[in-house]
């Protein structure tokens, strides 16, 4: 079949049902096992429609769909329209038989970017962000979803090279790959990055944006990006080797497992999709363990000193709640954080404070039953600023309340969960900043964790 230029239209309602479709889309839906007016049965198109609805922006991406014994190359444009999503699908070309040879240069380049990146990003052809990987959250201190649909320049400030060039702008003009674009993260905590990217090409051969990587400058940044940033004072050769040796391969495994689970290249047997989900979950657990081991090695160094500065503890709590809102919603748990007008001046390390609060909230969400709620409340206790994180879980027995702050200890080791290091590291960090973490709980009555920092005297 030759490529089709005229778009095939469709409409999906808020429940994911294909309520209107041109004949070609209706036939593809029926071939995939769907029925008239039923849930859209073509998973690749349905996934893009869900993404467009969730982000509230138009998504245009290539997709491969199965049509009987053959695969079709499609270009899907999904646009939110009230509660519905409208579809405009072009391409409809038979996908060439797959060649067992190595992947094309652009795909190999994207694979290399993922392995070397601290986090990933994607844009459309106008440099508007369409994707930020979860690793971006810790760097920007805000929910990545806040940047979706905004220009890449809202996130980064580009720096010219010595000869005055901006590699990303040259690549945008010529629709080609780029590397070694020096950039500063706007408002970031440690903001020097080297950006690299490869062009995205749609089913009709048109430039559709970039898939890119952000790598912190200072470890292995290119020589022409200026002097490297000083490493964090709590760093170590062991921690850096552990981090660099494992993070890239694990991120690579998780990325490919998630792609398989999403069935973006065509339907999978249900058990295979389940295997991919298990692989991704195991990879995320190991990645969390790497994070904890690197932090553990850092906080136990005799010379460990967090960077103390004026912070707003209520604002950090709101940011942590925002970053974890999607995870909580997936478990049907709501997070009730400090109000937008609340402020609680304190002294601490912003990044470490955010890390502590995210650990406490993750635990609270994990142990709160479906339909429950997690509360974040601010208090002043003498010369201390306090954030209280309360859940509706099964509670912690008095005999266990000291033990849970020990290394590799958990309330119930038989339950799925973290590494048993999170609370130990969190308390060490809090005490290093002049504060502490305590717990008040009883079986069947939930848990109430109180995180304190020195109160900053307002002028």
C-alpha positions, 0 to 999 in steps of 0.5 A: 500500500502506498502512503496516504496523504489525506488524514483519516479522522476519528474521535475518542471520548473521555472513557477511551471509546471510539465514538466516530471514525472514518472507514479506514480507522474503523476497519483497523479497530475492528481488525484488532478485535474492537466493536463499534462504539467500544474501547479503541482496540489499537493500543498504539493509537489509544496510548497516544490519545491518553497521553494527549488527554493527560497532558492537555496538548496536541501530540503528533508521533509515529506509530506502528499498528498491526493490520492482520498479517502486516504492519502499518506505519502511521503518523498519529495526531491526537488533539484534546477537544473538551473531554474528547480527543480528535484523531488525524492519521496519515501514512498508512504505508506497509512497514518494510520487513524488519532487517536483523541488521543493527539499528539505524545510526539515529537509533543507535545514537539515541540508545547511546544518549540514554546510556550516558544521560542523567535524564532524557527530554523530547520536543516537537519541531518547534522545540516545545517539550513533549516529554521529560524523563522522571530523572528530571524531577530531582534536578529541576525541583518541580514536577516535569509535567509543569514544563510539558508544552513549553519551549525548551528555552523555558527549562535551559539557557543555552551557552555559546561555544568559544567560536560563538556557535549554538549547536542546537540551533544549527541542528534545528535549521538543518534537521540533524543531530547535535552534541556538546550544547552547553546549557544552564538549568534555569532556576536549577540547583546544580545547573550546568549541563551538556545537551545532545540530541537526535532528530525525530522523523515522522512517517512521511519523512518530515522533521518532527522534533528532537529526542535528547539527553541532559548530562551534568557537566563536571564528570565526563563533560566535553572539554570545550564546555568551559571549566567543569562544575565543582563536584558536590562536597559529599561526593566520593570516588566510590560513589561516582564509580558505582553511580556511573557503572550502574545507572546507565545500564539500569536506565537502559533496561528500564526504558526498553522494558517500558517500551515493550510493556507499552506495546508501541511496536505492536501487540504482545502476548499478555504474559510477555507484557507482564514479563516486561512490567516485572523487568521494569519494576526490578530495574527501578528497584535496583536503581533506587538501591543504587541511589540509596547506596551512593547516599549512604556512602556520602552521609556516613563520611566524617566530613559530610556537610550539607549546604545550608541556606534560607529555604521555605519548608512549606514550599519544599513540601508543596513541590514534593507533593506535586512531584509525587501526585501522579504516583499517589493518584495511581494508588487512588491516594490523595495528598493534602499539602500546605496551602499556596499562601503558607510559608515556613522559613527555615535553614537547610539544604534545599535538595536534601530537604526535598529528598527527605520529604519525598521519602516520607511522602512515598512511604506514607502513600505506600502504606495508606489504603486505596481511597485514603489520604496523606496529610502534610502540615506545618508547625513551629516548635520553639526554634524549630520549623516542622513538617508533619507527614501523616498517613492512614496506614496500619500503624507502627508498633512502639517496639518498631519505632526506633528500629525503622530508622536503622540500616536495612530495616523495614516495618514488615520485610515481607511487604513489597517496598523500598530498600530499608535505607530511606529512613536511615538516610533521611534522619542522618540528613535531617540531623546533619542540617540541625534538625531531626525526624521522629515518629508517633504511631500506634497499630491501626492508627496510621503513622505521623512523621515529624521532620524538623529544621532550624527555624529561620528568624525573619527580619 
